[in-house]
Amino acid sequence: MSDMITFIKPDFSFADDRGFLHQLCKDGWKQVNVSQTKQGVKRGGHYHKQTKEAFFIIDGAVNLQLSKGEKKESISVKSGDFFYFSPYVVHSFDFLKDTTMVALYDRPVELPDGSKDIFAAEE
């Protein structure tokens, strides 16, 4: 298994004929975003020095390109997958389908001095 991405499970999941509920966390995440991205779009190409970033794919499919130092890999994720990247893992997203996902951060990416813990990948 990769050391650049860690798959995790929701704290609680329930499904019946009405639909589903996934409790992603009860504690420990400081910033939560929901995004919707169209098929064919590419996002990311950055890393964080301090922030651990998790994603839950509500609906869709994404091909992830990950790198840390000399190590590079590609991983596909889909609806229901829940995972995080540790600091210094460069992550890029290639959206294979229209995708809705939740992003969770263990600390805000906006730092107290007004700067952001977001750094472009070095080419």
N, C-alpha and C positions, 0 to 999 in steps of 0.2 A: 504494500500500500504506500501511497505517496506521503512524503513528509512535508509537502507544501499545502495540502488541503486535508482537513479533518471533517469527516461526516459525523453528524450528531443527530440525536432524536429529539423531537418535541418533548416538553415536560409531560404533556397529556394530549391524547388524540381520541376523538370519538366520531363515529359515522353511523348513520342509519338512513332510512329511505328519504329523509328530509334534506340530507347533505352531510357536511362534516364541520368539525371544529378542531383546530390545532392550537394548543397553548404552547407557543414557542418558548416562553420564559416567564418566570415569576420574579426574578431578581437578577441583577448582574449586567444588564445592558443599559446604556445611558442615552442613546440616540437611536430612533427607529424611523426608517423611511420606507415608503411603498413606491415602486416604479412600474411603469408599463412601457415596454419597448417593442417597436415593430420588427418583424422578420427582416433580416438582411442588415440591420444596424450593428455597428461595432461600438463598444464602450470600454472604458477602462484605460489600460496602458499606464497604470500608476501603482504606487505602493505607499504604505504608511510606515512611519518609523516607530510610532507608539501604539497605534490603534489596532485592535483585533476586530475584524469585520466578518460578520456572518450573513448568509443569505438563505432564504427559504423560497423555493420556486413554487408559487401558487399554481401557475398554469404556463405551459410553454416548454421550450427546449433551448439550451445554450451550450455552445462549445467554449470551454475555458482554455486559455493559453496562460500557463503559469511559468514563472522562472524565479530562481533565487541563485545568485552567483552564476556559475556555469551550468547549473542544472535547469533543464527545460522540459515541460510536458504538456500534453493536451488531454483534457478530461471532458466528457460530455455529461451534462446534468439535465434533469427533466422535472416535470411536475412532482411535487412531494419530496424532492431532495432538499436537505438542510445541511449546511456545511459552513466552515469558517476558514479564513486565511489568517495566519499569524503575521506580525509585523515583518517587513522587508520582503514579502512575497509579491512580486509584480503580477498583477492579474488583469487580463483582458477578456472581454466577453464578445462572442460572435453569436448573435441571436438567430437561431435556426427556425424559429416560429415566433409569432407574436407572443410576448412573454410578460406576465405579471409576477413580480417578486417583492419580497420584504427584505430590507437590509437592516441589520442591527450592528451597533458599534459599542464596544465596551467602555468607550469614552468619546466625547464629541470630537469630530475632526477639526472643528473650529477651536483654536487654542486661545487662552486668556489674553494673549498679546495681539489678537486679531489675525494672526497667521493661520494657516491650515496644515494639518498633518497629512498632506497629499503631495506626493513627489512624482514627477513624470519619470517614466522608465528611460534609462539611458540606452540609446540605440547603438 
